[in-house]
């Protein structure tokens, strides 16, 4: 089992990263926010899950151990495969997933592409009591937040938004984000993309 990878990003696509480890390039499926926050040449550390099938070996990578654990738990839900589980983590942070499950609210899962009403309900029922949202300390948040905000702003600019729109979006989502989300570039980027998505054409560009 390949449980983690550390290496150089040799290639970055919208939903995958080729991580070069010891001269070997390993293709790892990741969420779009993780891919958007990664540049070729970056040092990458991913927690991974290797899915073995008769016709393929597929690696799925995550920024945090908590995301990997939730991914594995989602795979245990009836009707949820690797792509659907990754889709859930692309749309929702671990904290949002934990909150939805704790509140017996399947609406957030129904909004995820590929997850139908029945499967959304099964996620809530079958994961009840299993997911605990990560909480960062105040000191860790204070130390990490400025760099995270700057990285998210840069990622948004790389995706086509101008600096002002990107900075404003980051400022707004920071106010409602959890401590854990403020410390995570992909989680904060996910929130910012959700906020900017509908108005991209209006605010994109110079």
N, C-alpha and C positions, 0 to 999 in steps of 0.2 A: 504493500500500500504506500502510495506517495502522499504523505500527509502535509507537506509544505514544500515550497520552492523559494529559493533566493537566487537572483541572477539579474542579468541585464535585459531590458526590454529591446528585443531585436526588431520587432514589428508590432504595430498596434492597429487593430481594426475596430469597428464600432462595438463589437461584442466579444472580442478575443484579444489575447496578447501572446506573442511568441516570446517565451522567456529562455534566454540562452544560459545554460548551466553546464560548465565544463566543456564547452564547444558543441554541445547538443542543444538544438532549439526545440522546446516543448510548447505546443499550442495549448493554451488554457482558455476555456470559455469563462468570461467574466460578465458582470452587469455593465450596461452602457456608462453609468456614472464612473465606475472604476476605470474603464477604457479611456473615457474622456479626460480623466485626471492623470493619465500616464502618457509620457512622451518617450519616443525612441531614445535609448541610451540611459534611461532612468534605472536606478537600482530598484528592483521589484522584490517584495516579500509577500507571498500569498499562502494562505492556508488552503489546502486543496482536498478534493474528494475525487478519487479515481473510479469511474463507472466502467465495469468490465462487461462487455457483451460479446456474443459469438463473432460478430462482424466488425467490432470496433472497441478501442480503448479511448475513453473520453475523460479529460481532466477539467474540473470546474474549480475556479479559484476565487477566494474571498479575502477582503482586507483584514477582517477580524476573525478570531476564533468563534465568537458568538454567531456570526453570520454562517460559518461552516456548520455549526451545531444545528442552527435553525434549518439550514438546507437539508441536512440529514434527517431531521425530524419531519420536514415536509415530504420527503421521499417515502416516509412511512404512512402517509395519508392515502387512503384509497383513491385512485384516479389521478394522483399527482406524480408526474415523471420529472426527470432532470430539467428539461426545458421549462416546464411550468413552474417548478420550484425556483429556478433562477429568475423567471419572470416576476415572481412574487417579491424576491429580494431586490429586483431592479426597481420595482414600483414603491416598495415599502421598506423602511428601516426596521431593524430588529425591535426597537422600541415601539414603533407603530404596530408591528405584528403582535407583539406581546400585549399591548393595550387593547387591540381589537379582540384578541382571544379572551382576555380577562373580562371584557365587557360583553362577551357573547355577540359580537357585532360582525356579521359576515360581509357587510357592504364594501369595506375596503378590498376584500379579496374578489368580489364580483366585478370590480372595476379593472382587474388585472386581465390582460389579453390571454385567452386560452383557459381561463378559469370560469366554469359555468356555475349557476346558482347552487346546484347539488354539491359540487366539489367545494365551493366556498363554505357551505354549511359544514361539510365534513372536516374541513381544516379547523374550524372553530371548535367543533365537538371533540375531535381526536387529539388536538393539541392542548386542550384545557388542562391547566395545572403543570404543563411541561416547560413553558417558555418564561424566562425571567429577563426583563429588560435590563441591559447594562447601565450602570450609573457611574459617571466619572466624578472624581473629587473636585472641589472648587479650585484647589491649587493647580491641579492638572489642567482644568478647563482654562484658567487664566493664562497658563503658559502656552497652551496649544492654539487657542482661538485666533490670535492675530495671523499666524502663519496659515492656518486653515482657511480663513476668510480671504487672504490674498491669493492662495492657490485656487480657490473656487472662482474668484473673480477672473483670474488668468484663464482658467478652463472655459469659462463662459465666453470670454473674448475670442478664444480659439475656435469656439463653435459658431461665431458670427455676430454676437452682440457687441455693441460699443461699450467702452469702459464705464460710462455714466450709468447706462441701463444695468450693466452687470453688477456694479458696486451697489446700486440702489436695491437690486433684488437680493443680494447677499445680506445687506443691512436689515431688510424687512424679514427675511426668513430666520435670521439669527435670533430675532425677538421671540419667535414661537418655537424654536428648536429646543430639543432636550439637551442636557449636558453632554450626553454621549454623541449626539448628532453634531454638536458644535466642535467636537474634537475629531470628526471624521470628514475628510474631503468628499468621498463619494456620497455620504449621507446628506451633507449640506448641499452638495451639487444636485442631488436628486430633488431636494426641496426647491432649490432655485429654478431648476428646469421646469418643475411643475407650475411654479408661479409665472415664469416667463413664457411658457409654451404657447398659450393662446394669442399672445401679443408679439410673437417673434418678428413677423413681417414689419410691424410698426416700428420696432426698436432696433432691429438688426442693421448692421452696416456702420459707416463712419459717423 
